[in-house]
Amino acid sequence: MRGIFIAAGIALALSILLTPYVIRFFARRGFGQEIRSDGPESHLGKRGTPTMGGVGIVLALWAGYAGAHLVTGTPMTWSAILVLLLTTALGAVGFADDFLKLRRKHNTGLGVTSKLVGQTLTATVFGVLALRIADGGGLTPASTAISFVRDIPMLTLGAIGFVLLCNLIVATWSNAVNLTDGLDGLAAGISAMALGSYVIIGFWQYRNLCSLVEAPSCYEVRDPLDIAVVAAAAMGACIGFLWWNAAPAKIFMGDTGSLALGGLLAGICIVTRTELLLLVIGGVLVAETLSVAIQVVMFKSTGRRMFRMAPFHHHFELAGWAETTVIIRFWLMAAICAALGLGLFYSEWLGLVR
């Protein structure tokens, strides 16, 4: 339990203190954000704002996790290391995308194919290792069954099916956070709330492990407490970054941060056996992604648009809402989704206890 608070504290402090140096470093090199010409006019004034701030989030995440283990003296676990490596690798894909955007002075970086190849390679390596690295009891970080609050035995996919599912989960969530990262502080705030939920879920699973508690409600998962430490460090890093990213933003996380955070959520939901539950906890991210899909399908089939602009946070801006109004209301919806997800998680456990 102590490690959770230490990880969050170190990551929070480092993120707040490190980000100004990141801002100055990128500003001196002209690493400023390019803005879509077809977006809301109010965004044109953001052109030139330093980007790739996700570098600071990833560094603070690693520092918080490592610092917690140095202070507590507890060993690191493979579940957490795999999730952190997944996060970092996707952050590297995002960094390459951001760098190309800056080099070309245009709001397009890696092509869709190149980005997909990076996500696929990363997710495949993660999926394979998550099924092969077993502890002394033969338990691996991931399982081949689809999960909601815990594994659903009747929905077992096999190793190949799981790796394919892993690719789908990683691509979906990394792109979901990427699509949501369109307003100051929006993605960082929503991610922090989802990660806060996983701090609670990881700790609760640890307190009710089948290796510690013999009951129908126990959890057959590996290293949940260490995953809670990872989630706490990431939450602290996001909140610290939000200090500088909140409107008016002094820096953007860029694809470096959004792909990393999406990959982090994907990895956490896989190792905690809550793959479908994340659809509830990250409900706003789901809605943002669906808004883009609906817009594309409707335009291609009818020639009309469902929204003024997708992702649909821009729809509300173009409808006359102030940017801060959109952000705060989306944060409120994200908090409701996180609370609902935790409620479903706890009610399932409570039902089995009774």
N, C-alpha and C positions, 0 to 999 in steps of 0.2 A: 504493500500500500504506500509506503514511504517513497518508493521509486517513482510512483505515478506523479506525486506532487513535485519531486525533484526534477523529473524530466520536463514537466510543464513549466516550472519556474525558470530552469536554465534556458529552454527554448524561447520562452516569452522574453526574457531579459536580453538574450543574444539577438533575437529578431528585431527588437526595438532599437538596440544600440548599434547593430551591424548595418541595418538598412540605410541610414544616412550616408555611410561610406560607400555603399553600393550605388546610391543615387548619384553621389559626386563622381564616382569612378566612371559610370556609364555616361553621365552628362558631359564630362570632359572629352569623351571619345565620340560624342554625337550619336549615341545609341538611343535615339528618340523614336517613339511610336509613330507609325504611319496610320492615318485614319481613312476609313472607307468614304469615298466621295458621295455615296448614295445613302449614307446614314443621316441621323438627326443633325441639323446644322449646329446645334450647341456643342457637338463633339469635335468640330473642326478646331476649336481653340485648344484641344488637348494634343494636337500634333506636336511632336518634339518632346513630350513627356518621357523620361527615361523608362525603359522597359527591361525585360528579363529579370525582374525582381524576384522571380521564383528561385533564383540561385540562393538568395538569402534564406528563403523558406527551407530549402533542402539542407543547407548547411546548419541551420538552427535545429532542424529535426534530428540530424545525426548527432549534433553536439548534445542535445537534450537526452537522447537515448543513451549515448556513451557515458555522459556525465552521471546519469542516474545509476548506471552499473558500477562506475568507479566509486561513487559514494557509498552505495549499499554493499558492494562486494559480491553481488549475485552474478552468476554466469549469463552471458548472452545466449539466446536460443536460436535455433535454425528457423523457426517460424517467423520470428521478427526480422532476422537477417534477410530472409528471402523477400519479405514484404518491402524492406528498405531498399534492397537492390532493384526490385521491380520499380519502385518509386524513382530511384535515381536514374535508371536506364531510360524510363519514359521522359524524365526531366531532360536528359541528354538529347532525346529526339526533339523535344520542344525547343531546346537551346539552338539546335541546328536550324530549326524552322525560323526562330526569331532572328538568328544571325543573318540568314539569307534575305529576310525581309528588310533588314537594316542595310545590308550591302546593296540590294537592288533598289532601295528607296521606294519600295512599293509594298502594299499590304498583302503580298503573296510570297510565301516562302517555299518550303518543301512541297512538291506535288502530292496529290492525294495518294498516288501509288507508293511514293517513297515513304511517306508518313505511315501508311498501312503496313509496309514491309517492316519498318522499325517496331511498330506495335506488335506485329505478328511474331517476329523473332523473340522479342522480350517476353511476351505472354507464353510462348511455347516453352522456352527455357524455364520460366517460372513454374509452369504447370507440370513439366516433367520432373523437376527437382522436388516440387511439393508432394509428389506421389512416391518418390524414391527414398527420401531421407527419413528413416524411421527411428524412433527412440528405442529404449531398452524393452518397452512393452509392445513394440511393433506398430505404434501409432504414428502416422505421418501428418505433416501440417495440413494437407488437404485430403479429401476423400472423393471417390468417383460418383457419389450420390448427389443429386440436386438437393439443396437445403432451403428451409424457410427459417425456422428458429433453431432447428437442428436437422440432421440428415433425414431425408425421406427415403427409407430403404427400397420402396417399390419404384423409385425413380433413379435407379443406378444406371450409369452410362457406360462403364468400362473405361479403361485408361485412355484410349483414343478419343472416345466421346467426351471425356472430361477435358482433355487438352483443347479440343475444339470449343467446348463451352467456356473454358478459361480465356481463349482468344476473344470470344464474343463479349464476355464480361469486361475484360480489360479495354477493348476497343470502345465499347459502349460508354463506360464510365469516364474514361479519359477524354473522350470527345464531348461528353455531357458537361463536364466542368469547363472544358474549352469553349463551348458554345455559350455557357452562362457568364463567362468572363467578358462582359461587354459594358459594364457600368462600374464606377468607382466603388470598390469594396464589396461588390455583390458576391463574387465567387468565393472570396476569402471568408466572408461572414457565413455564408451557407455551409462551406466546408467545415468551418470551426464547429458549427452546431452538430453536423453529422458525426464528426470525430468525437465530440463530447459524448454523444450517445454510445459510441463504441468504447469509450473509457469505462462507462457504467456496465455495458454488456460484457466486456472482457473481465472486469473484476467480479461480476456476478457469476460468470461461468467458472472462474477460478475457485470461488467459495463453494461451488456446487459440482466440482469435478467428480466423475465416477470413481476415480482413484482415491478420493477422500471421503465421499459420501455415497453410501449404498442406498439408492432410492430411484424410483422410476423417473424422477425429475432431474437426475444428474446429467451432466454434459460430457460427452465423449469427444473432447477436443484437446488439442495439444498446445501448450504454452499460452493459455489465455491471459495470464497476468502480464506476461511480457508484451503481448499485443496491446494490452491496455496502456502500458508504458509508451509504446510507439504512438498510439492514438493521442495520448496526453501531450507528448512532445510535439506532434503535428498540430494539435489544437493550439498549444502555446505559440508555436511559430506563426500560425495563421493570424492569431489575435495581435501578436507583436507587429506583424507585417501590416495589419489593418490600421494600425496607428498612423502609418504613412500613406496607406492606400485608400483610406476613406476620403470621401468627397470634401474638397477638391484634391484628387490624388496627386501625390508628389512622385509616384512611381507605379508602374503596372507590373503584375506578375508575369505577363506574357505567356506564350505557350510553354515556356520552361516551367512555370509554376502550375498552370492549369492541367497539363498532361501528367505532371508528377502527382498532383493531388488526386486526380481521377484514378490514376493507377494505384495510389495508396488505398483509396476507398475500395477499389476492386480487390486488391490483395487481402485487405482486412476482412471483407465479407466472405471470401473463400476460406480463409483459415479459421474463422470463427463459426463457419457453417451457417451463415445467415444471408445467403446469396439473394433470395427473394425478399427478405425483410428489408434489404437496402433500397428496394424499389419504393418502400414506404418512407423510410428515414430520409432518403434523398428525393422525396417527391417533387420538389421544385426543379431539381436537375432533370428529372424524368419529363416534367411538363415542358421545360425549355427545349429538350431534344425532340419531343413529339411535335412541338409547334413548328420546328424546321421541317420535319418529315411531312406533316400535314400541308404545309405551305408548298413544298416541292410537288407532292402528289397532286394537289388540287390545281396548281398552275399548269402542270404538264397535261392534265386530263381535261380541264375546262378553260384554261387560259385566264382564269381569275385567281385572285389571292384571298386567302382566308384572313390574313392579318396585314396590316399596313406594312409591316416589316417583321422578319423573323431573324433570330429568336424573339419571342413575343414580349420580352422586356422593352424592346424598341417600339413595339406596337403601342404601348401605353405612353411612351415619350412622344411619339408622333400624334397621339390623341390629345396631347396637351398637359400630361402629368409632368411635374418637375422631376428631375433625375433622382433627387433625394427621396421624394415621395415613393417612386417606384422601388428604390433600394430598400427602404424601411419596410414597405408592405411585403416585399418578397422575403425579407428577413423574418418577418412575422409568420409568413406561411411556412418558411423553412423550420422555424421553431415548433410550429404546430405539427408538422410532419415528423420531426424528431421525437416529439413527445408521444405522438400516436404510435410510432415504431417501438418506442420503449414500452408503451402500454401493452402492445401486442406481445412483445417479448416476455414481459412479466406475467401477463394473464395466462400465457401458455404454461409457464412454470407453475403458476398458482393452481391451474386446473389439474396438473399432474400430481401436485402435493395433496390436493383434496381427494 
